[in-house]
Amino acid sequence: MSLKIRLARAGAKKRPFYRIVVADARMPRDGRFVEKIGTFDPLKAKDDATRLVLDQDKAKDWLSKGAQPTDRVLRLLDGLGIAKRETRNNPQKRCRRRRRRSAPPLPPRQQKGRRSPAA
């Protein structure tokens, strides 16, 4: 059984709230899980202590048992110093954005139902 440490979404529409869970990789995102090990609230300020609540002992225990964290959870664990995330290097990615060309001005709009006076 392949285990993942991942985020399970909760909360209302446009108000995300995530539970950090250990789940079988075959289960759906918000489906059955083995254990809940924490919560993550992205709407709170980054320096708020309750933004990320995690039982670090359980997280270390599951990592030692072979559970694989997803990319986002690995970022969160790296921030706490539990796991190390490799920096990504994509040489194909463009460094600068393309400069947008300014669009040509639109022709003036004619009002509907109004005709120019007949000569």
Buried (B, 14 or more C-beta within 10 A) or exposed (E): EEBBBBBBEEEEEEEBBBBBBBBEEEBEEEEEBBBBBBBBBBEEEEEEEEBBEBBEEBBEBBBEEEBBBBEBBBEBBBEEEBBEEEEEEEEEEEEEEEEEEEEEEEEEEEEEEEEEEEE
